[in-house]
Amino acid sequence: MLRLENPSLALRGQTLRIAFIVVVLISGISSHWARADTAIFAGGCFWCMEADFEKLPGVEKVVSGYTGGHVKNPTYSQVVSESTGHYEAIKVSFDPEQVSYQTLLSLFWHTVDPFDNRGQFCDKGPSYRSAIFYLNAAQEKAAKQSLTKLNQRFHDQAIATDIQPAQVFYPAESYHQEYYLKNPVRYKFYRWNCGRDQRLEQIWGTQANKP
């Protein structure tokens, strides 16, 4: 005789299976984000910094924004007016199992002109200065060690890049996020005319824009 499955038991079993799958997925997502770490850098135009860092394997997300100032929730127009004290900066979320903070530091140095104390490339003003913002003692130590190596390499030139503790990071307006993807033609035109890559090649040679 054909045995019919109890509908209520079948439904209960299906519910348990779905619940188990959800728990597994949530656990995987939680453990993934638990591995994620954060770094904050300023290197002039955040469109360019975001584009350079998002290409690095192990980097999961880059957010353009503002940090280091004295005004809460600043706008782009306020920051570029040089009235808030903020830097244009990026916040980098990365998986330390895939890419180290030291590698991020190496990429940072090779994407900036560390000798410019007036800004970066064609963008001049305090908001365009280069800086490393450390979030803990390990990052502070690594950043200062990288600066020491840079001073040894360029012993006859003063390094203008600042190293300071991280402050509140405010994400920039949505139209600034992933600008290089949303507006590729305008982005490439700006980057070329700003002389960014030309100057980086003068300083770093084949290391320019590479970790």
Backbone as a chain_set.jsonl record, in Angstrom:
{"seq": "MLRLENPSLALRGQTLRIAFIVVVLISGISSHWARADTAIFAGGCFWCMEADFEKLPGVEKVVSGYTGGHVKNPTYSQVVSESTGHYEAIKVSFDPEQVSYQTLLSLFWHTVDPFDNRGQFCDKGPSYRSAIFYLNAAQEKAAKQSLTKLNQRFHDQAIATDIQPAQVFYPAESYHQEYYLKNPVRYKFYRWNCGRDQRLEQIWGTQANKP", "coords": {"N": [[0.844, -1.201, 0.0], [0.497, 2.24, -0.808], [2.295, 4.645, 0.911], [1.451, 7.642, 2.345], [3.039, 10.716, 2.907], [3.034, 12.548, 5.905], [1.663, 15.71, 5.72], [2.151, 17.854, 7.491], [4.476, 17.086, 8.807], [6.242, 16.966, 6.682], [6.294, 19.639, 5.901], [7.387, 20.746, 8.197], [9.93, 19.592, 8.151], [10.956, 20.715, 5.818], [11.012, 23.395, 6.549], [12.92, 23.33, 8.591], [15.176, 22.628, 7.122], [15.485, 24.879, 5.491], [15.933, 26.798, 7.46], [18.365, 25.895, 8.46], [20.042, 26.279, 6.24], [19.945, 29.065, 6.043], [21.184, 29.794, 8.463], [23.765, 28.792, 8.016], [24.548, 30.368, 5.829], [24.466, 32.957, 6.976], [26.377, 32.639, 8.968], [28.631, 32.253, 7.409], [28.82, 34.735, 6.112], [29.157, 36.394, 8.339], [31.605, 35.469, 9.395], [33.209, 36.1, 7.283], [33.155, 38.947, 7.191], [34.185, 39.351, 9.666], [36.813, 38.886, 9.271], [37.582, 41.051, 7.819], [39.478, 44.034, 7.58], [40.413, 47.482, 8.201], [41.668, 50.382, 6.555], [42.868, 53.736, 6.255], [43.54, 56.284, 3.99], [44.946, 59.284, 2.598], [45.376, 60.876, -0.447], [45.319, 63.036, -2.258], [43.09, 63.609, -4.971], [40.223, 61.754, -4.395], [38.875, 60.164, -6.198], [40.822, 59.028, -7.845], [42.453, 57.65, -6.022], [40.641, 55.773, -5.031], [40.133, 54.284, -7.356], [42.686, 53.159, -7.853], [43.149, 51.564, -5.567], [41.009, 49.784, -5.532], [41.651, 47.953, -7.424], [43.418, 46.215, -6.331], [44.063, 42.905, -5.396], [42.353, 41.315, -2.746], [41.438, 43.563, -1.564], [38.332, 44.624, -0.53], [36.397, 46.628, -0.502], [36.211, 50.08, -1.267], [35.779, 53.28, -0.041], [35.107, 56.599, -0.82], [35.769, 59.662, 0.865], [35.773, 62.01, 3.624], [38.046, 63.158, 6.107], [39.683, 64.019, 9.236], [39.009, 66.631, 9.857], [37.201, 69.441, 11.402], [34.505, 69.823, 11.27], [31.26, 68.481, 11.452], [29.82, 65.968, 9.398], [30.628, 66.98, 6.737], [30.238, 68.623, 3.542], [31.079, 68.17, 0.05], [31.551, 70.634, -1.218], [32.08, 72.25, 0.981], [34.434, 71.096, 1.972], [36.317, 71.394, -0.152], [36.445, 74.095, -0.158], [38.223, 74.63, 1.722], [37.63, 75.152, 4.383], [37.032, 73.464, 6.443], [39.016, 71.798, 7.358], [39.313, 69.183, 6.581], [40.645, 66.242, 4.944], [40.55, 64.973, 1.606], [39.861, 61.631, 1.358], [40.251, 58.004, 1.479], [38.532, 55.097, 2.593], [39.521, 51.919, 3.186], [38.43, 48.655, 2.976], [39.654, 45.529, 3.706], [40.81, 42.13, 3.262], [42.835, 40.697, 5.518], [43.941, 38.2, 5.269], [44.398, 37.879, 2.654], [45.66, 40.161, 1.671], [48.183, 42.203, 2.981], [48.522, 44.833, 5.465], [50.902, 46.14, 5.146], [51.356, 45.804, 2.424], [49.322, 47.392, 1.428], [50.266, 49.853, 2.317], [52.574, 50.066, 0.757], [51.437, 50.258, -1.807], [50.067, 52.643, -1.418], [52.178, 54.586, -1.092], [53.25, 54.473, -3.653], [51.309, 55.64, -5.151], [51.191, 58.289, -4.671], [52.618, 61.632, -4.561], [55.048, 62.036, -2.477], [56.503, 64.237, -1.765], [55.23, 66.612, -2.068], [54.028, 69.301, -0.419], [51.89, 70.918, -0.688], [49.612, 69.847, -1.686], [48.356, 67.552, -4.083], [49.627, 66.762, -7.16], [47.82, 68.28, -9.741], [45.978, 69.328, -8.051], [45.716, 71.571, -5.526], [46.026, 72.616, -2.119], [45.064, 72.364, 1.366], [43.185, 70.245, 1.703], [43.906, 68.374, -0.139], [46.245, 67.211, 0.584], [48.655, 64.583, 1.284], [48.326, 61.726, 3.42], [48.593, 59.284, 6.051], [46.367, 57.519, 7.978], [46.331, 55.976, 10.923], [44.75, 53.177, 12.552], [45.265, 51.635, 14.731], [47.796, 50.439, 17.049], [49.502, 48.676, 15.719], [49.198, 49.37, 13.022], [50.148, 51.981, 13.165], [52.854, 51.541, 13.807], [53.707, 50.101, 11.532], [53.244, 52.008, 9.515], [55.01, 54.079, 10.239], [57.425, 52.742, 10.052], [57.49, 52.274, 7.315], [57.709, 54.875, 6.44], [60.225, 55.54, 7.437], [61.864, 53.899, 5.829], [61.36, 55.106, 3.401], [62.447, 57.632, 3.796], [65.121, 56.923, 3.974], [65.582, 56.071, 1.408], [65.051, 58.346, -0.136], [66.888, 60.358, 0.819], [67.745, 62.925, 0.431], [65.573, 64.506, 0.072], [62.678, 66.069, 1.423], [60.069, 64.415, 3.064], [56.682, 64.958, 2.766], [54.337, 63.77, 3.495], [51.956, 63.095, 5.978], [51.605, 61.306, 9.089], [49.136, 60.179, 11.132], [46.79, 59.686, 13.896], [43.702, 57.992, 13.242], [40.673, 59.703, 12.539], [37.168, 60.627, 12.723], [35.538, 59.307, 9.925], [33.891, 60.476, 7.154], [31.697, 59.412, 4.731], [31.776, 60.394, 1.315], [29.581, 62.196, -0.941], [27.149, 60.363, -2.885], [27.565, 60.493, -5.661], [30.262, 60.69, -5.936], [31.283, 58.217, -5.328], [32.932, 55.439, -6.678], [33.509, 56.852, -8.998], [35.166, 56.653, -11.192], [34.173, 54.48, -12.537], [31.544, 55.14, -13.076], [31.755, 57.426, -14.608], [33.717, 57.099, -16.844], [35.052, 58.335, -19.073], [35.243, 61.093, -18.44], [36.66, 60.799, -16.086], [39.14, 59.656, -16.915], [40.043, 61.713, -18.568], [40.325, 63.802, -16.714], [42.283, 62.669, -14.992], [44.531, 62.336, -16.665], [45.03, 64.973, -17.536], [45.6, 66.134, -15.145], [48.087, 65.277, -14.631], [48.865, 63.216, -13.01], [49.711, 60.43, -13.324], [51.941, 60.819, -14.916], [53.684, 62.247, -13.242], [53.963, 60.378, -11.17], [55.352, 58.34, -12.467], [57.758, 59.623, -12.879], [58.746, 59.743, -10.282], [58.562, 57.094, -9.216], [59.012, 55.279, -11.255], [58.811, 52.099, -12.733], [57.446, 51.133, -10.588], [55.288, 52.698, -10.102], [51.927, 53.204, -9.144], [51.705, 50.592, -8.285], [51.861, 47.93, -5.84]], "CA": [[0.0, 0.0, 0.0], [1.264, 3.48, -0.902], [2.309, 5.393, 2.178], [1.452, 9.08, 2.122], [3.795, 11.457, 3.92], [2.26, 13.505, 6.692], [1.977, 17.054, 5.215], [2.701, 18.732, 8.533], [5.857, 16.68, 9.053], [7.031, 17.368, 5.51], [6.471, 21.089, 5.977], [8.325, 21.018, 9.288], [11.269, 19.233, 7.693], [11.396, 21.716, 4.846], [11.306, 24.614, 7.307], [14.189, 23.123, 9.284], [16.253, 22.664, 6.13], [15.662, 26.28, 5.105], [16.541, 27.492, 8.599], [19.763, 25.478, 8.527], [20.752, 26.953, 5.15], [20.061, 30.48, 6.411], [22.201, 29.891, 9.513], [25.068, 28.573, 7.382], [24.87, 31.551, 5.032], [24.751, 34.07, 7.882], [27.659, 32.351, 9.621], [29.685, 32.503, 6.434], [28.947, 36.177, 5.921], [29.704, 36.975, 9.567], [33.024, 35.147, 9.51], [33.902, 36.846, 6.222], [33.336, 40.329, 7.617], [35.033, 39.366, 10.859], [38.193, 38.905, 8.796], [37.863, 42.316, 7.145], [40.157, 45.078, 8.336], [40.203, 48.804, 7.613], [42.79, 51.32, 6.448], [42.445, 55.046, 5.756], [44.628, 57.02, 3.348], [44.644, 60.487, 1.817], [46.388, 61.022, -1.492], [44.788, 63.906, -3.29], [41.764, 63.283, -5.495], [39.824, 60.412, -3.953], [38.486, 59.34, -7.348], [42.006, 58.292, -8.309], [42.865, 56.724, -4.967], [39.669, 54.686, -5.018], [40.365, 53.457, -8.54], [43.943, 52.421, -7.706], [43.072, 50.565, -4.502], [40.013, 48.751, -5.823], [42.245, 46.971, -8.332], [44.339, 45.351, -5.591], [43.438, 41.692, -4.868], [42.237, 41.309, -1.29], [40.662, 44.747, -1.176], [36.93, 44.276, -0.717], [35.581, 47.814, -0.748], [36.86, 51.375, -1.043], [34.803, 54.367, 0.068], [35.666, 57.948, -0.856], [35.165, 60.477, 1.906], [36.495, 63.119, 4.244], [38.465, 62.894, 7.479], [40.718, 64.9, 9.765], [38.556, 68.008, 10.017], [36.537, 69.85, 12.638], [33.087, 70.034, 10.99], [30.541, 67.224, 11.322], [29.104, 65.717, 8.149], [30.957, 68.013, 5.748], [29.902, 68.4, 2.136], [32.219, 68.338, -0.849], [31.804, 72.062, -1.431], [32.708, 72.772, 2.196], [35.802, 70.578, 2.087], [37.202, 72.005, -1.149], [36.592, 75.519, 0.165], [39.315, 74.631, 2.705], [37.146, 75.769, 5.613], [36.669, 72.445, 7.436], [40.199, 71.081, 7.822], [39.292, 67.78, 6.166], [41.363, 65.699, 3.793], [39.892, 63.979, 0.76], [40.484, 60.378, 1.781], [39.545, 56.761, 1.186], [38.508, 54.055, 3.619], [39.728, 50.649, 2.488], [38.127, 47.409, 3.677], [40.469, 44.497, 3.067], [40.947, 40.845, 3.937], [44.251, 40.552, 5.858], [44.428, 36.884, 4.866], [44.742, 37.96, 1.232], [46.566, 41.287, 1.434], [48.633, 42.759, 4.259], [48.524, 46.29, 5.603], [52.176, 46.591, 4.577], [51.168, 45.894, 0.976], [48.521, 48.595, 1.209], [51.174, 50.991, 2.489], [53.434, 50.129, -0.425], [50.63, 50.807, -2.895], [49.81, 54.052, -1.107], [53.34, 55.416, -1.425], [53.465, 54.481, -5.1], [50.215, 56.359, -5.812], [51.23, 59.698, -4.264], [53.87, 62.387, -4.598], [55.276, 62.268, -1.049], [57.299, 65.454, -1.554], [54.389, 67.793, -2.284], [53.395, 69.75, 0.824], [50.816, 71.862, -1.022], [48.497, 69.099, -2.238], [48.794, 66.44, -4.919], [49.554, 66.932, -8.612], [47.223, 69.564, -10.124], [45.068, 69.772, -6.987], [46.476, 72.187, -4.448], [45.247, 73.035, -0.967], [45.174, 71.433, 2.495], [42.322, 69.064, 1.586], [44.5, 67.439, -1.092], [47.531, 66.711, 1.081], [48.731, 63.137, 1.496], [48.439, 61.336, 4.827], [48.224, 57.936, 6.475], [45.632, 57.577, 9.242], [46.389, 54.636, 11.516], [43.62, 52.841, 13.407], [45.727, 50.91, 15.917], [49.243, 50.525, 17.269], [50.206, 47.912, 14.68], [49.219, 50.195, 11.815], [51.051, 53.111, 13.413], [54.228, 51.05, 13.699], [53.983, 49.769, 10.13], [53.287, 53.252, 8.741], [56.238, 54.807, 10.562], [58.533, 51.974, 9.486], [57.513, 52.524, 5.867], [58.213, 56.241, 6.265], [61.671, 55.48, 7.67], [62.475, 53.342, 4.616], [61.256, 56.105, 2.343], [63.44, 58.67, 4.099], [66.433, 56.377, 3.642], [65.684, 56.01, -0.057], [65.084, 59.719, -0.648], [67.494, 61.057, 1.955], [68.012, 64.325, 0.101], [64.304, 65.195, -0.142], [61.799, 66.031, 2.596], [58.78, 63.752, 2.874], [55.618, 65.823, 3.279], [53.194, 62.956, 3.912], [51.765, 63.059, 7.426], [51.086, 60.084, 9.704], [48.389, 60.623, 12.302], [45.712, 58.772, 14.289], [42.459, 58.124, 12.481], [39.55, 60.441, 13.106], [35.9, 60.236, 12.115], [35.538, 59.283, 8.462], [32.566, 60.751, 6.604], [31.602, 59.067, 3.31], [31.427, 61.485, 0.404], [28.306, 62.078, -1.63], [27.056, 59.138, -3.691], [28.081, 60.661, -7.025], [31.72, 60.554, -5.904], [31.653, 56.814, -5.143], [33.226, 54.726, -7.928], [33.379, 57.835, -10.077], [35.914, 56.186, -12.367], [33.328, 53.522, -13.247], [30.324, 55.819, -13.519], [32.1, 58.454, -15.601], [35.074, 56.711, -17.253], [35.687, 59.286, -19.993], [35.59, 62.285, -17.662], [37.699, 60.425, -15.126], [40.42, 59.508, -17.617], [40.439, 63.047, -19.026], [40.812, 64.521, -15.536], [43.514, 62.072, -14.473], [45.628, 62.631, -17.581], [45.315, 66.405, -17.526], [46.139, 66.499, -13.834], [49.495, 64.89, -14.615], [49.106, 62.291, -11.901], [50.526, 59.275, -13.704], [53.221, 61.299, -15.425], [54.525, 62.566, -12.086], [54.257, 59.139, -10.452], [56.399, 57.632, -13.206], [59.011, 60.33, -12.614], [59.212, 59.418, -8.928], [58.607, 55.669, -8.89], [59.349, 54.434, -12.395], [57.913, 50.966, -12.973], [56.683, 50.845, -9.368], [54.146, 53.608, -10.018], [50.586, 52.608, -9.074], [51.808, 49.17, -7.962], [52.295, 47.738, -4.439]], "C": [[0.876, 1.246, 0.0], [1.14, 4.264, 0.387], [2.415, 6.885, 1.882], [2.169, 9.779, 3.261], [2.874, 12.451, 4.613], [2.625, 14.918, 6.252], [2.62, 17.954, 6.254], [4.147, 18.389, 8.831], [6.756, 17.096, 7.896], [7.324, 18.86, 5.544], [7.474, 21.457, 7.056], [9.756, 20.705, 8.865], [11.825, 20.238, 6.71], [11.784, 23.011, 5.542], [12.646, 24.508, 8.013], [15.365, 23.191, 8.319], [16.544, 24.101, 5.703], [16.355, 27.052, 6.215], [18.021, 27.163, 8.704], [20.585, 26.192, 7.459], [20.972, 28.419, 5.479], [21.145, 30.676, 7.455], [23.595, 29.742, 8.925], [25.489, 29.803, 6.59], [25.243, 32.728, 5.909], [26.088, 33.872, 8.568], [28.814, 32.635, 8.676], [29.918, 33.976, 6.212], [29.582, 36.817, 7.133], [31.191, 36.713, 9.691], [33.831, 35.888, 8.454], [34.172, 38.27, 6.669], [34.169, 40.419, 8.879], [36.499, 39.416, 10.463], [38.579, 40.265, 8.22], [38.516, 43.307, 8.09], [39.997, 46.387, 7.573], [41.484, 49.615, 7.601], [42.252, 52.623, 5.87], [43.657, 55.802, 5.226], [44.091, 58.281, 2.674], [45.76, 60.671, 0.802], [45.926, 61.905, -2.628], [43.405, 63.466, -3.706], [41.342, 61.868, -5.111], [39.279, 59.56, -5.085], [39.644, 58.439, -7.772], [42.461, 57.267, -7.28], [41.934, 55.517, -4.92], [39.913, 53.732, -6.178], [41.608, 52.591, -8.383], [43.828, 51.303, -6.672], [42.058, 49.468, -4.794], [40.557, 47.673, -6.755], [43.122, 45.954, -7.6], [43.61, 44.121, -5.057], [43.46, 41.687, -3.338], [41.514, 42.523, -0.752], [39.201, 44.48, -1.52], [36.049, 45.476, -1.036], [36.406, 49.06, -0.459], [35.783, 52.454, -1.063], [35.545, 55.697, 0.035], [34.985, 58.797, 0.21], [36.09, 61.55, 2.428], [36.862, 62.757, 5.678], [39.49, 63.932, 7.91], [40.297, 66.327, 10.013], [37.808, 68.262, 11.31], [35.049, 70.133, 12.444], [32.411, 68.682, 10.808], [29.807, 67.162, 9.983], [29.377, 66.777, 7.077], [30.487, 67.627, 4.351], [31.153, 68.619, 1.291], [32.568, 69.814, -1.031], [32.454, 72.698, -0.211], [34.169, 72.354, 2.278], [36.733, 71.278, 1.103], [37.317, 73.517, -0.973], [37.688, 75.733, 1.198], [38.907, 75.31, 4.019], [36.86, 74.766, 6.723], [37.865, 71.692, 8.007], [40.27, 69.631, 7.391], [40.25, 67.5, 5.007], [40.354, 64.956, 2.912], [40.612, 62.666, 1.035], [39.675, 59.185, 1.294], [39.609, 55.845, 2.397], [38.507, 52.712, 2.906], [39.369, 49.486, 3.404], [38.863, 46.289, 2.956], [40.523, 43.242, 3.92], [42.428, 40.628, 4.244], [44.815, 39.172, 5.544], [44.848, 36.878, 3.397], [45.729, 39.077, 0.92], [46.907, 41.924, 2.775], [48.524, 44.277, 4.274], [49.806, 46.871, 5.018], [52.083, 46.723, 3.054], [50.329, 47.11, 0.613], [49.379, 49.843, 1.339], [52.066, 51.169, 1.267], [52.676, 50.712, -1.615], [50.356, 52.287, -2.657], [50.972, 54.935, -1.534], [53.512, 55.554, -2.93], [52.322, 55.131, -5.878], [50.185, 57.832, -5.419], [52.599, 60.312, -4.559], [54.173, 62.772, -3.155], [56.029, 63.553, -0.735], [56.466, 66.738, -1.641], [53.68, 68.169, -0.985], [52.251, 70.73, 0.576], [49.572, 71.17, -1.576], [49.015, 67.9, -3.003], [48.542, 66.769, -6.386], [48.897, 68.274, -8.952], [46.303, 70.128, -9.052], [45.874, 70.304, -5.81], [45.535, 72.679, -3.346], [45.324, 71.988, 0.121], [44.344, 70.163, 2.341], [42.898, 68.01, 0.653], [45.859, 66.898, -0.636], [47.48, 65.197, 1.28], [48.937, 62.824, 2.969], [48.052, 59.876, 4.998], [47.558, 58.074, 7.834], [45.594, 56.17, 9.843], [45.244, 54.425, 12.503], [44.016, 52.062, 14.654], [47.248, 50.991, 15.982], [50.029, 49.796, 16.185], [50.285, 48.711, 13.381], [50.148, 51.392, 11.98], [52.507, 52.689, 13.233], [54.598, 50.774, 12.25], [54.11, 51.032, 9.279], [54.591, 54.002, 8.981], [57.471, 54.07, 10.046], [58.636, 52.21, 7.982], [58.03, 53.925, 5.571], [59.726, 56.291, 6.459], [62.4, 54.955, 6.433], [62.449, 54.354, 3.478], [62.271, 57.226, 2.547], [64.853, 58.204, 3.765], [66.644, 56.348, 2.132], [65.826, 57.402, -0.652], [65.67, 60.636, 0.422], [67.743, 62.533, 1.689], [66.74, 65.128, -0.166], [63.408, 65.029, 1.084], [60.469, 65.373, 2.238], [57.697, 64.599, 3.536], [54.41, 65.047, 3.799], [53.129, 62.848, 5.427], [51.265, 61.684, 7.859], [50.41, 60.492, 11.001], [47.281, 59.636, 12.655], [44.438, 59.044, 13.504], [41.424, 58.918, 13.266], [38.27, 59.973, 12.42], [36.0, 60.344, 10.594], [34.107, 59.471, 7.983], [32.538, 60.367, 5.124], [31.189, 60.278, 2.478], [30.074, 61.214, -0.242], [28.328, 60.908, -2.611], [27.658, 59.303, -5.084], [29.603, 60.588, -7.085], [32.156, 59.087, -5.824], [31.785, 56.123, -6.499], [33.034, 55.642, -9.141], [34.051, 57.346, -11.354], [35.136, 55.158, -13.174], [32.079, 54.186, -13.815], [30.592, 56.809, -14.652], [33.509, 58.205, -16.145], [35.776, 57.72, -18.155], [36.131, 60.533, -19.241], [36.724, 61.989, -16.687], [39.066, 60.344, -15.804], [40.945, 60.853, -18.102], [41.02, 63.848, -17.864], [42.174, 63.986, -15.099], [44.711, 62.414, -15.365], [46.017, 64.1, -17.503], [45.866, 66.888, -16.19], [47.616, 66.125, -13.72], [49.857, 63.896, -13.536], [50.062, 61.169, -12.291], [51.891, 59.685, -14.241], [54.192, 61.584, -14.273], [54.895, 61.303, -11.306], [55.354, 58.344, -11.15], [57.753, 58.3, -13.009], [59.604, 59.913, -11.266], [59.506, 57.933, -8.778], [58.994, 54.761, -10.048], [58.33, 53.329, -12.589], [57.109, 50.583, -11.741], [55.431, 51.702, -9.249], [52.825, 52.854, -10.079], [50.604, 51.101, -8.827], [52.273, 49.016, -6.513], [53.771, 47.377, -4.34]], "O": [[1.875, 1.309, 0.716], [0.043, 4.515, 0.887], [3.366, 7.33, 1.24], [1.94, 9.477, 4.433], [2.047, 13.106, 3.978], [3.784, 15.31, 6.39], [3.525, 18.727, 5.941], [4.961, 19.278, 9.08], [7.891, 17.526, 8.103], [8.439, 19.297, 5.259], [8.302, 22.349, 6.875], [10.682, 21.453, 9.177], [13.007, 20.578, 6.751], [12.768, 23.651, 5.17], [13.421, 25.464, 8.039], [16.418, 23.738, 8.647], [17.703, 24.494, 5.569], [17.249, 27.858, 5.959], [18.839, 28.035, 9.0], [21.692, 26.657, 7.731], [22.048, 28.962, 5.23], [21.94, 31.611, 7.357], [24.507, 30.483, 9.292], [26.64, 30.233, 6.663], [26.219, 33.426, 5.633], [26.851, 34.824, 8.736], [29.842, 33.183, 9.076], [31.06, 34.429, 6.131], [30.446, 37.683, 6.999], [31.958, 37.607, 10.046], [34.982, 36.259, 8.683], [35.296, 38.756, 6.542], [34.793, 41.448, 9.14], [37.335, 39.921, 11.212], [39.762, 40.595, 8.14], [38.147, 43.403, 9.26], [39.508, 46.403, 6.444], [42.287, 49.54, 8.531], [41.298, 52.618, 5.091], [44.666, 55.946, 5.916], [42.94, 58.333, 2.241], [46.941, 60.628, 1.146], [46.108, 61.583, -3.802], [42.626, 62.997, -2.877], [42.016, 60.897, -5.457], [39.223, 58.338, -4.95], [39.464, 57.247, -8.024], [42.815, 56.142, -7.634], [42.385, 54.379, -4.787], [39.9, 52.514, -6.002], [41.59, 51.413, -8.74], [44.355, 50.21, -6.882], [42.233, 48.334, -4.348], [39.975, 46.594, -6.859], [43.523, 44.947, -8.182], [42.627, 44.269, -4.331], [44.473, 42.018, -2.722], [41.033, 42.518, 0.381], [38.873, 44.15, -2.659], [35.064, 45.349, -1.763], [37.201, 49.087, 0.48], [34.978, 52.527, -1.992], [36.504, 55.895, 0.781], [33.782, 58.676, 0.437], [37.055, 61.946, 1.773], [36.078, 62.12, 6.382], [40.083, 64.629, 7.087], [41.135, 67.165, 10.348], [37.78, 67.416, 12.204], [34.396, 70.633, 13.36], [32.925, 67.825, 10.09], [29.255, 68.153, 9.505], [28.444, 67.4, 6.57], [30.356, 66.446, 4.029], [32.147, 69.177, 1.755], [33.74, 70.192, -1.002], [33.291, 73.59, -0.351], [35.037, 73.161, 2.612], [37.822, 71.709, 1.483], [38.188, 74.148, -1.572], [38.042, 76.869, 1.516], [39.723, 75.954, 4.678], [36.486, 75.16, 7.828], [37.742, 71.02, 9.031], [41.188, 68.914, 7.789], [40.604, 68.38, 4.222], [39.402, 64.371, 3.428], [41.838, 62.599, 0.952], [38.57, 59.331, 0.771], [40.6, 55.817, 3.126], [37.607, 52.409, 2.123], [39.94, 49.347, 4.486], [38.717, 46.117, 1.746], [40.312, 43.281, 5.132], [43.21, 40.396, 3.322], [46.032, 38.986, 5.55], [45.566, 35.982, 2.952], [46.544, 38.951, 0.005], [46.027, 42.156, 3.604], [48.444, 44.919, 3.226], [49.796, 47.968, 4.459], [52.658, 47.64, 2.467], [50.591, 47.778, -0.387], [49.235, 50.784, 0.558], [52.283, 52.288, 0.803], [53.202, 51.554, -2.342], [50.407, 53.091, -3.588], [50.781, 55.916, -2.253], [53.876, 56.62, -3.426], [52.349, 55.174, -7.107], [49.258, 58.551, -5.791], [53.588, 59.611, -4.774], [53.609, 63.744, -2.653], [56.177, 63.918, 0.431], [56.954, 67.822, -1.32], [52.822, 67.425, -0.508], [51.707, 71.306, 1.519], [48.587, 71.833, -1.9], [50.013, 67.296, -2.61], [47.41, 67.019, -6.802], [49.372, 69.313, -8.494], [45.891, 71.285, -9.136], [46.625, 69.562, -5.177], [44.407, 73.098, -3.608], [45.621, 70.829, -0.165], [44.761, 69.102, 2.807], [42.433, 66.871, 0.649], [46.54, 66.206, -1.393], [46.408, 64.61, 1.426], [49.628, 63.553, 3.681], [47.294, 59.312, 4.208], [48.123, 58.681, 8.744], [44.908, 55.285, 9.331], [44.82, 55.351, 13.196], [43.189, 51.851, 15.54], [47.897, 51.539, 15.09], [51.1, 50.249, 15.779], [51.323, 48.724, 12.718], [50.852, 51.771, 11.044], [53.293, 53.387, 12.591], [55.671, 51.165, 11.792], [54.986, 51.114, 8.417], [55.206, 54.503, 8.039], [58.451, 54.7, 9.648], [59.735, 52.33, 7.44], [58.711, 54.141, 4.568], [60.427, 56.998, 5.735], [63.43, 55.5, 6.037], [63.391, 54.447, 2.692], [62.878, 57.708, 1.591], [65.685, 58.998, 3.325], [67.752, 56.573, 1.645], [66.624, 57.615, -1.564], [65.016, 61.577, 0.871], [67.932, 63.309, 2.625], [66.807, 66.286, -0.579], [63.388, 63.967, 1.706], [59.831, 65.725, 1.245], [57.786, 64.918, 4.721], [53.553, 65.617, 4.474], [54.127, 62.546, 6.08], [50.592, 60.987, 7.101], [51.043, 61.086, 11.874], [46.874, 58.836, 11.813], [44.14, 60.184, 13.149], [41.323, 58.812, 14.488], [38.292, 59.03, 11.629], [36.483, 61.34, 10.055], [33.214, 58.713, 8.363], [33.286, 60.942, 4.334], [30.355, 61.08, 2.897], [29.506, 60.131, -0.098], [29.385, 60.514, -3.104], [28.206, 58.347, -5.633], [30.173, 60.439, -8.166], [33.277, 58.753, -6.21], [30.897, 56.2, -7.347], [32.472, 55.245, -10.162], [33.566, 57.594, -12.458], [35.4, 54.975, -14.362], [31.617, 53.836, -14.901], [29.759, 56.999, -15.537], [34.404, 59.021, -15.926], [36.979, 57.936, -18.013], [37.269, 60.979, -19.389], [37.623, 62.806, -16.486], [40.041, 60.909, -15.308], [42.148, 61.108, -18.054], [42.063, 64.489, -17.997], [43.105, 64.756, -14.865], [45.785, 62.744, -14.862], [47.199, 64.431, -17.414], [46.519, 67.928, -16.118], [48.314, 66.598, -12.823], [51.028, 63.75, -13.185], [51.101, 60.982, -11.657], [52.88, 58.98, -14.043], [55.363, 61.21, -14.325], [56.025, 61.178, -10.834], [56.197, 57.74, -10.487], [58.781, 57.624, -12.974], [60.817, 59.752, -11.135], [60.563, 57.549, -8.277], [59.277, 53.582, -9.834], [57.126, 53.583, -12.609], [56.178, 49.783, -11.84], [54.596, 51.453, -8.378], [52.619, 51.991, -10.933], [49.629, 50.411, -9.125], [52.997, 49.871, -6.005], [54.287, 47.183, -3.239]]}, "num_chains": 1, "name": "protein.A"}
